[in-house]
């Protein structure tokens, strides 16, 4: 089973509209489609034998700027970078440093061990590890006596 974004169809297969929305959100959300200060960080999702790994590109944040929550088989990762309240008298010709927030939600497969999820923020990347549950060995076949 794979880790899926919430806005996918129930069968997990993206439609042309899902792919179009993702391209539009990725390329234009910072400019004119998102509410002021909102953005959608890029995320890599990797599956290994023992876990899923999510990597969010969120440079300029501190670890206290993030909130990671699991509820009802969904994981929500959000972040908010508050704007500095310092007054600056410098006159900028252009100012591109920004502050804002994001929120991404993913559905979780049944085999995730939600008690051992870990998150680490390092070098501008938020790493979220979702370990898989241990798979129990299949019990040997048992013959049932018919009476």
C-alpha positions, 0 to 999 in steps of 0.5 A: 500500500502506498502513502497517498495525498488526500486529494487523490481519488479513492482508488489511489490513481491520480486523474488528469485533474489531480495532476493539473492541480498539483502542477498549478499549485506547485508553480503558481501558489506562491504568486497569485493563487494562495492566500497571502503568506501561504505556500505549498512546500515540495515533498519527497516520499520514499518507501523502504522495507521498514518505513515511509520517509517524507522530506519537506523542503522548508528552508528558513524555519526553526523546528518550533515552527512545525506541527506534526499530528496524526489523527484518524489515519491521516498525518498533517504537517503544518508550519508557520513562520511569523513575520518579524515585528522589528521596524526597518527604516531601510528603503528596499527596491525589492524585498523577496524574503517572505514569511508564511504558513503551509499545511499538507495532509496525507492518508496513511496506510494501515501498516504504519506504526503511529506510536513511533513516528519521528520528525527531524528538521535539519538543513532546511529539510523536515524529515518525517519517518513513518515506520511500518508495523512488524509483519507477523509470520503466517501461522502454519496451516492447522488441520481441523478434525471433523466430528 
